[in-house]
Amino acid sequence: MFTSPSKHSSLWQISKRYISSNEVAQALRPFLFLVHPDKYAKFPEIQTQNEKSLQIFNGYMNDLFPVSPSLKPTKVSFSIADKQSTTFRKIHINLTGTDPAKIVRDALESCELSTSELKFKPSSSPSTRHSSGGLGFTTTNVEEDLLRSYLKRKKATVITNLYDSLTNQRDEAMRKRREAKTLRVSIQEDISDLKYRTQLKDVVWQMTWEESHMRRCIANVNRMIDQAIPETRIVIEKAFFKNVLRFGRGSFICCDGSIQLGADHVPEQWEQTCQEYQIRKNQIPVLKETAKQLEQTFGGAQILLPHFKGLAQTLTQLQTLTVRVWKKEALLRRVEDSAKNSMLEVVTSYDELAIGVDGRLYIPCNVDVPSLVQFLEENAKKAIEINQHMHHLMNELEFARDECCKELKLTGLKWEQAFTPEALLECIYRLTHCSDDIRNLVSGLSLIISASPSIYVTSDGTLSIPLNWS
């Protein structure tokens, strides 16, 4: 049974549960495997959608242990591979109430995953109320009906006219921007306190996070340190000392020696990652040496080691590929000649030989070497041309962004990773040369070009606009 450990527990009414956060994490593994964004790297729109939805889903689940007073019902959507065809299908999950067992069951059933192995059952309580100092939240059937009605209306109403939207939403955007600025200052203070306490060099988020999720991550790290036994606390402090702490998907030591803690993981997993730090950091020189050997094997090609990738996994992948290539001595010269001047990234055994949008060549660590040679001879030069073209486009895109911000007096302009540079350039060019009416309304705002078809204000006051705004 869960009770609030806080000395203010009398202010809360916590529902009886027979399920822990660890049990929730274990039960959700099949679901998380199906919807995980990394599975859809070749489908940017799906990857972006699933990443955002998973962030919201994890945030809601984290707010159940203990129940947060800011908990609000919401709905998330994911795209998963259809078992009956080669297409994708959408699943929708309503996040309501405070019973994690019910949400786990709904998530599994939405993906047609078995729930027969679940050792817990949803609570029979129809609603749970939480209140503190007069602020409260209640989950009822009426509220769920209102939520469904709101989502239905929102989906049906798609507004793409920028002038009309700005006329109606500018005040809201400015208000949220002021509120978000205050919250960001508060979060920065939390980060500064954590850095002072642990001697961290920096705190970095690997994804686009809402401020509430950022604050929760910082609070959870402090809670982990407070609740750790003395021996574990010393280990955590040594791992954090003069290091970079990242928050993202999964918990591991990164290729640059920084520590990443996963938002989808529990503090016990975070502690385990910190305990591994002393061992893993000794592998960094081995990783660099292995990358250097692989670079020579591939004729001086650039071997990419993204700093945010897992050190242990990356090292294993590089070593596996090196051994496989060296075993094919007859093909070594062809590998060296065909890969010259290219840019390579070694990926998992579940990936395929492919050319990235920036011209990098993705090489699976267990690749068949004759197939690799053929792929390099057919695609290496093309990949180099793509890389050069993309480099030119990205420079042009950055210049266009700066000009647009200057012309419209924007406080910021960004975009989701679902678009080609050419499409973004066209959109930004139209923004830069918009009418005077739009110029006056958009001045002082921050914009994001989104895959969403409608125009709306985000929680931090940014105005989200579609690529084809009118």
C-alpha angles and dihedrals in degrees: 000000000000122000128172112263090208121110085232092062090122088072091062136067106208118193118237112258137182096196132082131209089252091056090049091052092050094047093049095053096098090048094047090049091056097047100034110132093225089069090063101047090130091054105058096183093052092043092052093046094048092045093055094043092048090051090054092043093051091045092053092048092048089053090061094066093085104359111254120223089223093060111134131178115253142158130238131194130204135183117222135176112272112238092211098052144010093263132088130251131202124238125194126205125191111216104205136139130017101271108109092188091062092048091049091051093047091049093051094044092049088062093042090247121153118264095182092101094055111118095198135060132214116266116262091220109115094210142004126207127206125185137174127177092341095311113113147162128206128190112210138155089253091056091049089052090051091049092051090048092050093049091048092052092045092052092048094049110070114171118188101161105109097199095051092045093049091048090056101034108033094093091049091050093051092047093050090045091056091047092047091050090055090048092048090053089052092048090049088054089052089050092048090051091050092047090050092048097047102023090238115172095215145342117225134183115215094200137037103275132184115242093247090058091049092053091048091053092052091047091050092052091052090048091050091054093045094051097042120107114249094260093050092045090057090051091051093048091051091050093050097043110118089341136121118251116208130190118207143107111328133003120260147115110276128227091259093051095258120133123243121198117196120231087212092057132084124237091259089063090047090054091051091053091052090050090055093052098088091053097041097049089062087062094063094086089047090052092051092047092048091050090050092052091048090049090056091046090055095050097263095312116163110258109208117219106181105210093223096058122100112274097213094047094044093050092050091049093050093047092048093051093045093053093046093051095044091053089063097065092164090062099043095096092050090049091050095047097044097046098050115132092003129126117236136190119188111220138183127292088253092064129081137228105277147148115243123224089255093050098260116142115232110215119188111224092232095046121152101250098218088051089048092053091050091048093050094048091050100040113021095088091044090051091052090053091049090051093051092047092047091049089054092047093049091052089049090048093052091049091049090050092052092048092048093050090048095047096045096033091236121173090215145350124197139151142209120257094246098092137075118244090244092057092046092050091053092049093048091047090055090049093050091053098041124135123283090248091060091042091058093047097045096047112117095016133113118230135201124192103223140185088234111108095220136065116243143147117257124219092266094051097260115142111231114210130179123242091249098047115160 
